[in-house]
Amino acid sequence: MCPQSHPTSARRPHNPYRLYCPICKKECANTSGLTQHYNYAHASRASRSDNNHSDFTDGLLNQQLDDDDDSDNDHSPEGASQSKMRREYHPLLNGKPCAEDGTYLPEGSTPPPRQDPSPDDWSPYNNRIEFELAEFLFKKTQMSNGNIKILLDLWAASLLRHGDNPPFASHDDLHQVIDSTTLGDVPWKSFAVSYTGDVPQSDAPPWMLAEYEVWFRDPHEVARNILQNPDFDGNIDWTPYREFADDHGRRYQDFMSGDWAWKQADKITEDPRTHGAAFVPIILGSDKTTVSVATGQNEYYPLYMSIGNVHNHVRRAHRNALVIIGFLAVPKTERKYANTARFRKFRRQLFHSSLSAILQSLRPGMTTPEVTKCADGHFRRIVYGLGPYIADYPEQVLVACIVQGWCPSCDAHYSNLAPNADRRTRVLTEALIDAMELKSLWDDYGIVGDIVPFTNDFPRADIYELLSGDLLHQIIKGVFKDHLVTWVGEYLALVHGDTGAKEILDEIDRRIAAVPSFPGLRHFHEGRDFKQWTGDDSKALMKVYLPAITGLVPDEIVRTLSAFLEVCYLARRSILDEVSLLELEEALSRFRHHRQFFEDSGVRPTGFSLPRMHALDHYLQHIRQFAAPNGLCSSITEAKHIKAVKEPWRRSNRYEPLGQMLLTNQRLDKLAAAKVDFSHRGMLEGTCLSAVLLSLEQDNHEFEGDETYTGDDSDKVWSDEDDGDEDGNEDADDGARHYPHDAVDLGNHIGMPRLQELIRRFLYQQANPNSHLSPSDVPLAACPSFFGRISVFHSAVAMFYAPSDISGLGGMRCERIRATPVWRGDPAGRYDCVYVDKNEAQHGFRGLHVGRVRLFLSLRHQTISYPCALIEWFVPISEEVDPNTGMWIVEPEFDADGSRTSDVIHVDSIMRNAHLIPVFGGNFLPHGFRASDSLDAFQAYFVNKFADHHAHEIVF
């Protein structure tokens, strides 16, 4: 269908006037947007204690009816557990504030006053417009130089008649202003490395004669920039600590809550000069990345750095707590030399020598404390130390100087990677190197004995204890995607032949495509058969794979996948405690037991000596050492590849691009540092437009704008323009259009003729909250009459505490629950399922109901407004979870007349979205089956506890 033209109508001029939220100062174009923002972000918020972070099964904090299907993903730190927390801080290395000369201050001293420039000093920019334009062009849109020229010329053309100029004269002017920023300026340096061994007299391999350039930034200056970044204030731990919950024992969350930091502090404080200092672990990460498969010289080797003091969620949120500090050399040679022993040794030693050289500036501060300004404005005496190294398995092999196929953490033989082997240590490895020949080291211990690890050049550093678990490559892409999913296909081929296996795999794909919608869930329209798997693909498939294979493969395979998913979801939590670790250990035991089926069936006749699968055996130790693994996952560095390597490469002209990439990274860091500084000085409140309007208002002493502009007038914050009903009462919002406002007519409109009866029973329950009668058992004559006006809404917003999921910095998550008759062009609509509070005394799923929302409605009775939902109920088919999948199974509940059991409930009793997946059984789905029909077409459904981490924590 071709787009049709429309008659030209009068164009509206740009309206500079806005409405502002009185709480967060967010600007909105109209009252509707302001109401939506307020309801979504601020209404009825409860405060949260900083010490409460877990056991959040009563996670619904607030819900507001909203007919707009778009949202801002605004989050707020609130809601948490009722467990009492206590912390033990390291008694000697405790991060005491000091004066600039290193003298410790009395407890409770305030930081010295910050010496800020004047509030109108935007140096090196002339004003806010220049800074925000520079950030917009260079960082947000990454506009090319040619397009910047066009934009500035058009801007100049509009200003010529007024005798004014655009903010920048040219793209060169823009870049020069950014370059002149002194904040965040850590310049790039380089050194050259070459082969120093014996070179043949003739026909020497080219790699022996070449010079390799390594680019880096001073990690000492980078660390100081992170430490003093005011944006991290409140999200940095200055001392190792141990946290305990009264009911769940020791808790592991951010890096400094692990045992490793505490043990390092014990070693450091053997020197009395360090007492009272703060320990700053240097976290490193590296991984080669490819920027283009179509051109030569397309591989780069970035080196990243962070510090262990910043909280895990800050490191994951890419708030400049992870910084690129180097580009390592990638030596290449002709194919005939590529696998020679000398070239392989040179590549390994080049890596370690380069890291040692880059990190040398940190070495003095590893033994002698140095005074550094910190994010909270205080000075502290800082002691540095090498911390964990973020790496996938091939990189861990390189970093640990071990042989491919061996474990970098323990001495289990590569042919039998079993649990409970002895851990590798630097002391033992050096003793073996002194006593044995290189070949024996290689064959019997998996040690590359002729390479010196870079960690040997620094105090207290043992590379074998610095390699943490890698959730992305070991668990998500490794065990799940590369092993288990592959083995399922191999088993089907072994038993059913290639043709039969393909038919079953096609059915698995159809089932995956038929999974109902859920917030944040990727929909696989064509199933799981895609060529290039990413980490996000694997994580999305995990959520729906288990129900899809159930009934098509033996129960032992289902149990294997179920146990593995338990391991995965437990290990990926942001907060783990002793109870979680016991659950993790039990799930690992079940996984090892059930995976034996793959060996017995012939899929894995050689067993399970697989390094990435074996890595699971070390996760309990990793968690106790470094706390929650998601703070040290290679997904953090891989995400940084995009901003630090791939995008800068695309912005280059491809001719000797590395220099241009270095400059781009430096400019991005300067923009980020300038923004933090301006924000901390209160210069970026509101928007650039609102700042100009406020300035004009102050200049004119009165505001002569659009009469709908209200500034901080809170009267327009709470709702859209009101519309009175026939009784003269105000109704906050008429909701969705084209719905009857009378209960009887609305019930007939939606196919629920008992709607008025259900509303009356709901009103009885609200008036009699202590009644033990079920709403359906109350005589209708005893229920209040209702003839009032009803407004219908297509969605509601649930806000709850879910720190293990993608959420706000306080662990808050918002998601929309939808009940709409049309969804993305599908006339079947979308009617989400929800968890509803049933019994607070019961834990997990036993304290919840599951229902499907058929309608959101708002009504008023006796001056009280009730936001409500019309729910169709599901009931468990058993008192226990399904033994194969570990999931609860529910079925639709029906009344005696065969109709679905339904109730009207208050939205405050809704906890959040629930995800139901059909129990497909052994039958195949018809071709063309739609996901929108799934919740109506089956007799039973799995309650998917793997939909996200919060679901996994509450549905047990």
Buried (B, 14 or more C-beta within 10 A) or exposed (E): EEEEEEEEEEEEEEEEBBBBBBBEEBBBEBBBBBBBBBBBBBBEBEEBEEBBBBBBBBBBBBBBBBBBEEBEEBBBBBBBBEBEBEEEBBEBBBBBBBEEEBEBBEEEEEEBEEEEEEEEEBEBBEBBBBBBBBBEBBBEEBBEBEEBBEBBEEBEEEEEEEEEEBBBEBBEBBBEBBEEBEBBBBEBEEEEBEBEEEEEEEEEBEBBEBEBEBBBBBBBBBBBBBBBBBBBEEBBBBBBBBBBBEEBEBBBBBBBBBBBBBBBBEEBBEEEEBBBBBBBBBBBBBBBBEBEEEEEEBEBBBBBBBBBBBBBBBBBBEBBBBBBBBBBBBBBBEEEBEEEEBBBBBBBBBBBBBBBBBBBBBBEBBBBBBBBBBBBBBBBBBBBBBBBBBBBBEBBBBBBBBBEBBBBBBBBBBEEBBBEBEEBBBEBBEEBBEEBEEEEBBEEBBBBBBBBBBBBBBEBBBBBBBBBBBBBBBBBBBBBBBBBBEBBBBBBBEBBEEEEBBEBBBBBBBBBBBBBBBBEBBBBEEBBEEEEBEBEBBBBBBBBBBBBBBBBBBBBBBBBBBBBBBBBBBBBBBBBBBBBBEBBEBBBEBBBEBBBBBEEBEBBEEBBBBBBBBBBBBBBBBBBBBBBBBBBBBBBBBBBBEBBBBBBBBBBEEEEBBEBBBBBBBBBBBBBBBBBBBEBBEBBEBBBBBBBBBEEBEEEEEBEBEEEBBBEEEEBBBBBEEEEBEEEEEBBBBBBEEBBBBBEBBBEBBEBEEBBBBBBBBBBBBEEEEEEEEBEEBEEEEBBEBEBBBBBBBBBBBBBBBBBBBBBBBBBBBBBBBBBBEBEEBEBBBBBBBBBBBEEEEEBBEBBBBBBBBBBBBBBBEEEBBBBBBBBBBEBBEEEBBEBBBBBBBBBBEEEEEEBBBBBBBBBBBBBBBBBBBBBEEEBBEEEBEBBEBBEEBEBBBBBBBBBBBBBBBBB
